[in-house]
Amino acid sequence: MQITIIPTVNADSIIGVRTPALRSLAKELSKREDIDKFLNSLPHKYFEENQLHAFILSGMKDAKRAFELVDKFLPYVDNWATCDQMSPKVFKKNKELLLEYTDKWTGSDHPYVKRFGIGMLMEHFLDEDFKTSYLTKVSKIRSDEYYVNMMIAWYFATALAKQYDATLPYIEKQKLDIWTHNKTIQKSVESYRITPEQKEYLKSLKRKA
């Protein structure tokens, strides 16, 4: 991964190990009986250690343990890559508990804890478990952090692709701040999941800064 696309990470902390190799190593390490020593040694020194940590948690099969360890690790996450590439598969089968944690995470002052919470709502609650109340929750989030606002825009662009009729009023009624509103429209216009007619209408809803 290029250093330039993760500017929040100190360049000296990046060794240069590629993601596929890290994922493979994570699978091996997760089988070790002493893996807790690594998971408890926070904060880590290197970017790749954070990536390993995220990949190990993503593969956990014990839901309770996965939730607890993700919650413990999140405050140490300092970049979008580690944040976005951490997605425990076991969360999918534990939606009620996930909702409780997303309430906590989206309410955090830590940008990547908040970003992760929004990301989990985007990944797990825009399909069969969708409710408009989740749109309302995310629309009320306000932040000065670029990576939080980008995730909000990504969330709403994805929501427009999956739940267009329910999501459109949040754009029409300008429920987001101007930057996030316009970024949502930009990302939607770039999406192949939005029809040409929808794109034209969304472009007409852009706001002036």
C-alpha positions in Angstrom: 0.0 0.0 0.0 1.4 3.4 -0.9 2.3 5.7 1.9 0.6 8.6 0.1 -2.9 7.1 0.4 -2.7 6.8 4.2 -1.3 10.2 5.2 -2.3 9.9 8.9 0.3 7.1 9.3 3.9 7.9 10.1 6.0 6.8 7.1 8.6 5.3 9.4 6.0 2.9 10.8 5.4 1.3 7.4 7.5 -1.7 6.6 6.0 -2.4 3.2 4.4 -5.9 3.6 1.6 -6.4 1.1 -2.0 -7.0 2.3 -2.3 -10.6 0.9 0.8 -11.6 2.8 -0.6 -10.0 6.0 -3.9 -11.8 5.6 -2.2 -15.1 5.2 0.0 -14.5 8.2 -3.0 -13.5 10.3 -4.6 -16.9 9.6 -1.5 -18.6 10.8 -1.1 -16.4 13.9 -4.8 -16.8 14.9 -4.2 -20.5 15.6 -1.4 -19.9 18.1 -2.2 -20.4 21.8 -0.2 -17.3 22.7 -2.0 -14.9 20.3 -3.4 -12.9 23.2 0.1 -11.6 23.9 0.1 -9.8 20.5 -3.6 -8.7 20.8 -2.9 -7.2 24.2 0.3 -5.4 23.3 -1.3 -2.1 22.4 -0.4 0.3 20.9 1.5 -1.4 18.2 4.6 0.2 16.7 4.1 -0.6 13.0 1.2 -0.1 10.6 1.5 -3.7 9.5 1.0 -4.8 13.1 -2.3 -2.9 13.2 -3.3 -4.5 9.9 -2.5 -8.0 11.3 -4.5 -7.2 14.4 -7.5 -6.2 12.3 -7.3 -9.3 10.1 -7.0 -11.6 13.1 -10.1 -10.0 14.7 -11.9 -10.3 11.3 -11.5 -14.0 11.3 -12.6 -14.7 14.9 -15.5 -17.1 15.3 -16.4 -16.3 18.9 -18.8 -13.4 18.7 -18.5 -12.2 22.3 -14.7 -12.2 22.1 -14.7 -10.5 18.7 -16.9 -7.7 19.9 -14.8 -7.2 23.0 -11.5 -7.2 21.2 -12.6 -4.9 18.4 -13.9 -2.5 21.0 -10.6 -2.6 22.8 -8.6 -2.2 19.6 -10.5 0.6 17.9 -9.1 3.5 20.0 -5.7 2.6 18.7 -6.6 2.7 15.0 -5.1 5.7 13.3 -5.9 5.3 9.6 -8.8 4.5 7.2 -7.1 1.3 5.8 -7.0 -0.5 9.1 -10.4 0.8 10.0 -12.1 -0.2 6.8 -10.4 -3.6 6.4 -11.5 -4.8 9.8 -14.8 -6.6 9.4 -15.4 -9.6 11.6 -17.6 -12.1 9.7 -19.2 -13.2 13.0 -20.9 -9.8 13.3 -23.3 -10.8 10.5 -24.9 -13.4 12.8 -25.1 -11.1 15.8 -27.0 -8.1 14.5 -28.7 -7.1 17.8 -25.4 -6.9 19.6 -23.8 -5.2 16.7 -26.4 -2.4 16.8 -25.6 -1.9 20.5 -22.0 -1.4 19.7 -22.6 0.8 16.7 -24.5 3.2 19.0 -21.4 3.4 21.1 -19.0 3.7 18.3 -20.8 6.3 16.3 -21.1 8.4 19.4 -17.3 8.3 20.0 -15.1 11.4 19.7 -12.4 9.3 18.2 -12.6 9.7 14.4 -11.8 6.1 13.4 -14.1 4.6 16.1 -16.9 6.8 14.7 -15.9 5.9 11.1 -15.9 2.1 12.0 -19.4 2.4 13.5 -20.8 4.1 10.4 -19.1 1.5 8.3 -20.7 -1.3 10.2 -24.2 0.3 9.7 -23.4 0.6 6.0 -22.2 -3.0 5.7 -24.8 -4.8 7.7 -28.0 -2.6 7.8 -28.7 -1.4 4.3 -30.3 -4.6 3.0 -32.8 -6.9 4.7 -32.2 -5.3 8.1 -32.6 -1.7 6.9 -34.6 0.9 8.9 -34.9 4.6 8.1 -34.0 5.3 11.7 -30.4 4.3 10.8 -30.3 6.9 8.1 -31.5 9.5 10.6 -28.8 8.4 13.1 -26.0 8.9 10.6 -27.4 12.1 9.2 -27.2 13.7 12.6 -23.5 13.0 13.0 -21.4 16.1 12.7 -17.6 16.1 12.6 -14.7 18.2 11.5 -12.8 15.1 10.6 -12.3 14.4 6.8 -12.3 10.6 7.2 -15.6 10.7 9.2 -17.3 12.9 6.7 -16.1 10.8 3.8 -17.6 7.7 5.5 -20.9 9.5 6.0 -20.9 10.4 2.3 -20.0 6.8 1.4 -22.8 5.5 3.6 -25.4 7.7 2.0 -24.2 7.0 -1.5 -24.5 3.3 -0.8 -27.9 3.9 0.8 -29.1 5.7 -2.3 -27.9 2.7 -4.4 -29.7 0.2 -2.1 -32.6 2.1 -0.6 -33.1 5.0 -3.0 -36.7 6.0 -2.2 -36.1 6.0 1.6 -32.7 7.8 1.3 -33.5 10.5 -1.3 -35.5 12.7 1.2 -32.3 13.1 3.3 -30.7 14.7 0.3 -33.7 16.7 -0.9 -34.3 18.1 2.6 -30.5 18.8 3.1 -30.1 16.8 6.2 -26.3 16.6 5.8 -23.7 19.4 6.0 -22.9 21.0 2.6 -19.6 19.2 2.0 -20.9 15.8 2.9 -24.1 16.4 0.9 -22.2 17.3 -2.2 -19.7 14.5 -1.7 -22.6 12.0 -1.4 -24.0 13.2 -4.7 -20.5 13.0 -6.3 -20.0 9.4 -5.2 -23.6 8.5 -6.3 -23.0 9.9 -9.7 -19.8 7.8 -10.0 -21.7 4.6 -9.0 -22.9 2.1 -11.6 -25.7 1.2 -9.2 -27.5 4.5 -9.7 -29.6 5.0 -12.9 -28.8 7.8 -15.4 -32.1 9.4 -14.5 -31.3 9.3 -10.8 -27.9 10.7 -11.4 -29.3 13.7 -13.3 -31.7 14.4 -10.5 -29.1 14.1 -7.8 -26.8 16.5 -9.7 -29.6 19.1 -9.6 -29.6 18.9 -5.8 -26.0 20.0 -5.4 -25.5 22.9 -3.0 -23.3 25.9 -3.2 -20.6 26.2 -0.5 
